[in-house]
Amino acid sequence: MVNLKKFAATVTLGALLISGTTPGYASSLTDKQKKVQQQQQKNSSEQSKANASIQKREQAISKEQQEINKLDAELQDVINDVAQKKAEIRATQQKIAALQKQIKQYEAKMKAQEELMKERMATMQKNGGGSIDWAEFIFGSKDFGDLLTRMITAGTIQENDKQIFEEYQATKEKLAKAQAELKAERDALVKQKEELEQRQKTLNKKMKERAAKIKKLNAEKVKFESKLVSLQEMESTLKSQEKAIKAEMEAQRRAAEEAKRAAAAAAAAKKQQSSNSAASAVSTPTASAAASVPASGGMFQRPASGRLTQGWGPASGANGYSFHNALDIAGPVGTPIYAAQTGTVLRAGWSGAYGNQVMIAHVINGQVWTTVYAHMNSISVSAGQRVSQGQNIGGMGSTGNSTGSHLHFEIHRGGYSYSSSSAGNTVNPASFF
């Protein structure tokens, strides 16, 4: 009977605090709404500051991109120049090869013509060439070509042989011209290669400059995009959080009404039945009330079993953060993860560096709390779903930026707000277990 009275008093008090049909609840609800609104105003202010920061960063990135675009235009001119120089060199090399081939043909032709002319000269000397001073022609000439020139000039070559000698002379002139052209082309090739080397050096220098600028810009873009994604995710989280808090408060209101009805039923049962039957009649609500008490006796229960690998507090910065705003609990992949307190799921799914993540909104005595469960291997709840304390929400894993299977668990006093350099609005989860 004593237990029944205590239970009835507790349920009635809970109904008065939470029920939407009583002045007490209206006052409590107003306080809760004020706190939620204050949190939303704070988030809105932070969002405005972040948007201003994004705009400033976008302008800086745009300026850097313009510099790279200008450098790209300069580079294109150099690249085109280098390509043109290479094309000129190829053309010159082809011309040189053609001239070398032509010279070989001229030399072969001249050799054949010389053999023919030697035969004709021998015949001339044998058939009446006694009147010609051969010694003067031969020893007075610098070479065979000069010999022919002297003989043609002196009119000592007969008319029918003159054509042979003239063709030889023409071949000789062509050969000389080709050889001169070959020398000019070789000189041009040397100059072209020197120019190409200089342009290539300019190109390499500008390419290195561009690579450095691109690297810097990409680093800035990665930082910016990471921040942008984070802010976009934050904006989505804030919207989901507002919806989840309203749903959680409505669920609490309905639970209070159920508790009130249960208290009324218990009171009615007290009058109609004996103390034993009355105790039996309320056994189910009593069990339900007991189930809502944290298993560990604190405001939040430990969300998973396993070894604590990193605590809440200052960090080395080696992993990109100088403050670790969570507890890391290591365990085998698939280790069950439980809701640390009753609440409404505001996010459930992939979240970048956090991998598979679940976020739950809680309203406890008018105070909004948010718990975060990251790097999960599997998720068994969805956004908008209300979960009870101790309910399985998924399995442990190593998704996102993680080096091993573990649960990254955060508790935020208010809405979710990330900081890599300070505690922000997070609290040490260990102090609540």
C-alpha positions in Angstrom: 0.0 0.0 0.0 2.9 2.4 0.8 4.5 1.6 -2.5 1.3 2.3 -4.3 0.9 5.7 -2.6 4.5 6.6 -3.5 4.0 5.6 -7.1 0.6 7.4 -7.4 2.2 10.6 -5.9 5.2 10.3 -8.3 2.9 9.8 -11.3 0.6 12.6 -10.3 3.6 15.0 -9.9 5.0 13.9 -13.3 1.6 14.6 -14.8 1.4 18.0 -13.2 4.9 18.9 -14.5 4.5 17.6 -18.0 0.7 17.5 -18.8 -0.4 20.1 -21.2 -3.8 20.4 -19.4 -2.4 21.9 -16.2 -1.0 25.4 -15.4 2.1 23.8 -14.0 2.9 22.2 -17.3 2.1 25.3 -19.2 4.7 27.2 -17.1 7.2 24.3 -17.6 6.5 24.2 -21.3 7.1 28.0 -21.6 10.4 27.6 -19.8 11.4 24.8 -22.1 10.4 26.8 -25.2 12.3 29.8 -24.0 15.5 27.7 -23.6 15.0 26.1 -27.0 14.4 29.5 -28.6 17.5 30.9 -26.9 19.5 27.9 -28.2 18.1 28.5 -31.7 18.9 32.2 -31.5 22.5 31.4 -30.5 22.7 28.9 -33.4 21.3 31.5 -35.8 23.9 34.0 -34.7 26.7 31.5 -35.2 25.3 30.6 -38.6 25.3 34.3 -39.6 28.9 34.7 -38.5 29.8 31.5 -40.4 28.1 32.8 -43.5 30.0 36.1 -43.4 33.2 34.0 -43.0 32.2 31.9 -46.0 31.6 35.0 -48.1 35.0 36.5 -47.2 36.7 33.2 -48.0 34.9 32.8 -51.3 36.1 36.3 -52.3 39.7 35.4 -51.4 39.5 32.1 -53.3 38.0 33.9 -56.3 40.9 36.3 -56.4 43.4 33.4 -56.1 41.6 31.7 -58.9 41.8 34.8 -61.1 45.5 34.9 -60.6 45.8 31.3 -61.6 43.6 32.0 -64.7 46.0 34.8 -65.7 49.0 32.6 -65.2 47.2 29.9 -67.3 46.8 32.4 -70.1 50.5 33.2 -69.9 51.4 29.5 -69.8 49.3 28.8 -72.8 51.3 31.4 -74.8 54.6 29.8 -73.7 53.2 26.3 -74.4 52.1 27.4 -77.9 55.6 29.0 -78.5 57.3 25.8 -77.3 55.1 23.7 -79.6 55.9 26.1 -82.5 59.6 25.9 -81.8 59.4 22.1 -81.7 57.5 22.1 -85.0 60.1 24.4 -86.6 62.9 22.1 -85.4 61.1 19.0 -86.8 60.7 20.8 -90.1 64.3 21.9 -90.2 65.4 18.3 -89.3 63.3 17.0 -92.1 64.7 19.6 -94.5 68.2 18.6 -93.4 67.5 15.0 -94.0 66.1 15.8 -97.5 69.1 17.9 -98.3 71.5 15.2 -97.1 69.7 12.7 -99.3 69.8 15.1 -102.3 73.5 15.8 -101.7 74.3 12.0 -101.8 72.3 11.8 -105.1 74.3 14.7 -106.5 77.6 13.3 -105.4 76.7 9.9 -106.9 75.6 11.6 -110.2 78.8 13.7 -110.3 80.9 10.6 -109.8 79.2 8.8 -112.7 79.5 12.0 -114.8 83.2 12.3 -114.0 83.8 8.7 -115.0 82.1 9.4 -118.3 84.0 12.6 -118.9 87.3 11.0 -118.1 86.6 8.4 -120.7 85.7 11.2 -123.2 88.9 13.1 -122.4 91.0 10.0 -122.8 89.4 9.5 -126.2 90.0 13.2 -127.1 93.6 12.9 -126.2 94.0 9.7 -128.2 92.2 11.0 -131.3 94.0 14.2 -132.0 94.4 15.9 -128.7 98.1 16.4 -129.4 97.4 20.1 -130.1 96.1 20.6 -126.5 98.6 21.3 -123.8 97.2 18.7 -121.3 99.9 19.3 -118.8 98.9 23.0 -118.5 95.2 22.1 -118.1 95.8 19.3 -115.6 98.4 20.8 -113.4 97.0 24.3 -113.6 93.5 23.1 -112.4 92.6 23.0 -108.7 90.2 20.0 -109.2 88.4 18.1 -111.8 85.6 20.6 -112.0 88.1 23.5 -112.5 89.8 21.4 -115.2 86.5 21.1 -117.1 85.7 24.8 -116.7 89.2 25.7 -118.1 88.8 23.4 -121.0 85.2 24.6 -121.9 86.4 28.2 -121.6 89.4 27.4 -123.9 87.1 25.8 -126.4 89.1 22.6 -126.4 86.0 20.4 -125.8 84.1 19.4 -128.9 80.5 20.5 -129.3 79.1 17.0 -129.0 80.8 16.4 -125.7 80.0 19.9 -124.4 76.5 18.9 -123.1 78.0 16.2 -120.9 80.4 18.6 -119.3 77.6 21.2 -118.9 75.3 18.7 -117.1 78.2 17.9 -114.8 78.8 21.5 -114.1 75.0 22.0 -113.4 75.1 19.1 -111.0 78.2 20.5 -109.3 76.4 23.9 -108.8 73.3 22.1 -107.4 75.5 20.2 -105.0 77.2 23.4 -103.8 73.9 25.1 -103.4 72.5 22.1 -101.4 75.6 22.0 -99.2 75.3 25.7 -98.5 71.6 25.3 -97.7 72.4 22.3 -95.5 74.9 24.4 -93.5 72.4 27.2 -93.1 69.7 24.8 -91.9 72.1 23.2 -89.5 72.9 26.7 -88.1 69.2 27.5 -87.9 68.6 24.2 -86.1 71.2 25.1 -83.4 69.6 28.5 -82.9 66.1 26.9 -82.7 67.2 24.4 -80.2 68.8 27.2 -78.0 65.5 29.2 -78.2 63.5 26.1 -77.4 65.7 25.4 -74.4 65.1 29.0 -73.1 61.4 28.8 -73.6 61.3 25.4 -72.0 63.0 26.8 -68.9 60.4 29.6 -68.9 57.7 27.1 -69.2 59.1 24.9 -66.4 59.4 27.9 -64.1 55.8 29.0 -64.8 54.6 25.4 -64.4 56.2 25.2 -61.0 54.7 28.6 -60.0 51.3 27.4 -61.2 51.6 24.1 -59.3 52.4 26.0 -56.1 49.4 28.3 -56.6 47.2 25.4 -57.4 48.4 23.5 -54.3 47.7 26.5 -52.1 44.3 27.1 -53.7 43.3 23.5 -53.4 44.3 23.5 -49.7 42.2 26.6 -49.2 39.3 25.0 -51.1 39.5 21.8 -49.1 39.5 23.9 -45.9 36.7 26.0 -47.3 34.6 23.1 -48.6 35.1 21.2 -45.4 33.8 24.2 -43.5 31.0 24.8 -46.0 29.9 21.1 -45.8 30.2 21.3 -42.0 28.0 24.4 -42.0 25.5 23.0 -44.4 25.4 19.9 -42.3 25.0 22.1 -39.2 22.1 24.0 -40.9 20.5 20.7 -41.7 21.1 19.5 -38.2 19.6 22.6 -36.7 16.4 22.1 -38.7 16.3 18.5 -37.8 17.0 19.3 -34.2 14.2 21.8 -33.9 11.8 19.3 -35.3 13.1 16.5 -33.1 12.9 18.7 -29.9 9.2 19.5 -30.7 8.5 15.8 -31.3 10.3 14.9 -28.1 8.3 17.5 -26.1 5.1 16.3 -27.7 6.0 12.7 -26.8 6.7 13.7 -23.2 3.3 15.4 -23.1 1.6 12.3 -24.3 3.5 10.2 -21.8 2.4 12.6 -19.0 -1.2 12.2 -20.1 -0.8 8.4 -20.1 0.8 8.7 -16.6 -2.1 10.8 -15.4 -4.6 8.3 -16.7 -2.6 5.5 -15.1 -2.6 7.4 -11.8 -6.4 7.9 -12.1 -6.8 4.2 -12.8 -4.7 3.3 -9.9 -6.7 5.5 -7.6 -9.9 3.9 -8.8 -8.5 0.5 -8.4 -7.5 1.4 -4.9 -11.1 2.0 -3.9 -12.5 -1.1 -5.6 -9.9 -3.8 -4.8 -7.9 -4.9 -1.9 -4.3 -3.6 -1.4 -3.0 -6.8 -3.1 -5.2 -6.5 -6.2 -4.4 -2.7 -6.4 -0.7 -3.5 -6.4 -1.2 -6.0 -9.1 -3.2 -3.6 -11.2 -0.4 -1.0 -11.4 2.4 -3.5 -11.8 2.8 -2.7 -15.5 3.1 1.2 -15.1 5.6 0.6 -12.2 7.7 -1.5 -14.5 7.4 1.1 -17.2 8.5 3.9 -14.8 11.5 1.8 -13.6 12.5 1.2 -17.2 12.9 4.9 -17.8 15.5 5.2 -15.1 19.1 5.0 -16.4 20.6 1.6 -16.0 23.7 3.1 -14.4 21.8 5.4 -12.1 23.0 8.6 -13.8 21.3 11.1 -16.2 22.8 9.2 -19.2 23.9 5.5 -19.4 27.1 4.2 -20.9 26.2 3.6 -24.6 28.4 0.6 -25.2 30.7 -1.9 -23.5 34.4 -1.8 -24.3 37.7 -0.3 -23.5 38.1 3.5 -23.1 40.8 4.5 -25.6 40.5 8.3 -25.4 38.8 10.6 -22.9 37.2 14.0 -23.1 39.7 16.8 -22.9 42.7 18.5 -24.4 44.4 16.5 -27.3 47.8 16.7 -29.1 46.4 18.0 -32.3 48.0 15.2 -34.3 44.6 14.1 -35.6 43.4 17.5 -36.5 41.9 18.6 -33.2 43.4 20.0 -30.0 40.4 19.2 -27.9 38.7 15.8 -27.9 35.0 16.5 -27.1 34.0 12.9 -26.7 34.7 9.5 -25.1 36.1 6.8 -27.5 35.1 3.3 -26.5 36.8 0.5 -28.5 35.3 -2.9 -29.2 34.8 -5.5 -31.9 32.9 -4.5 -35.0 29.2 -4.9 -34.4 29.3 -4.4 -30.7 25.8 -3.2 -29.7 25.4 0.6 -29.2 22.5 1.8 -27.0 20.7 5.1 -26.6 22.2 6.9 -23.6 18.8 8.4 -22.7 15.3 8.5 -24.1 14.9 11.0 -26.9 14.1 11.6 -30.6 16.6 10.8 -33.4 17.4 13.9 -35.3 20.0 12.5 -37.7 20.8 8.9 -38.7 23.2 8.2 -41.6 26.5 9.1 -43.2 28.2 12.3 -41.9 31.6 12.7 -43.5 34.5 12.4 -41.1 32.1 10.9 -38.5 31.1 8.1 -40.8 27.8 6.5 -40.0 26.4 8.6 -37.2 23.3 8.9 -35.0 22.3 12.1 -33.2 19.5 12.1 -30.6 17.8 15.1 -29.1 16.7 14.9 -25.4 14.7 17.3 -23.3 15.4 16.7 -19.6 13.7 19.0 -17.1 13.4 21.7 -19.7 17.0 21.5 -20.8 17.9 20.4 -24.3 20.7 17.8 -24.6 22.1 16.2 -27.7 24.0 12.9 -27.8 26.2 11.9 -30.7 27.3 8.3 -31.7 29.9 8.2 -34.5 31.9 5.8 -36.7 29.1 3.1 -36.5 29.2 0.0 -38.6 25.4 -0.2 -38.8 22.4 1.9 -37.8 19.1 0.5 -36.7 17.1 3.7 -36.2 16.0 6.5 -38.4 15.5 10.3 -38.1 12.3 11.2 -36.4 12.1 8.0 -34.5 11.7 8.1 -30.7 14.0 5.8 -28.8 14.1 4.7 -25.2 17.1 4.7 -23.0 19.0 1.5 -23.5 17.4 0.8 -26.9 19.8 -0.6 -29.5 20.5 2.0 -32.2 23.2 0.2 -34.2 26.6 -1.5 -34.1 30.1 -0.3 -33.5 32.5 0.1 -36.4 35.3 2.1 -38.0 33.6 4.3 -40.7 34.7 7.9 -41.6 38.0 9.2 -40.2 38.7 6.2 -37.9 41.7 4.0 -37.4 39.9 1.1 -35.6 36.5 -0.1 -34.5 35.2 2.2 -31.7 32.4 4.4 -30.7 32.9 8.2 -30.6 30.3 9.4 -28.0 29.5 13.1 -27.4 27.1 14.8 -25.0 26.1 18.4 -25.8 24.4 20.7 -23.4 21.9 22.2 -25.9 22.1 21.7 -29.6 24.9 20.1 -31.5 27.9 22.5 -32.0 31.3 21.2 -33.1 34.7 22.7 -32.1 38.1 21.2 -32.7 39.9 23.5 -30.3 37.7 23.7 -27.3 35.0 21.9 -25.4 32.3 24.1 -27.0 29.0 23.1 -25.4 30.1 19.5 -24.9 30.4 18.0 -21.4 32.4 15.1 -20.2 30.2 12.0 -20.7 32.0 10.1 -17.9 30.6 12.6 -15.3 27.0 11.6 -16.2 27.3 7.8 -16.1 
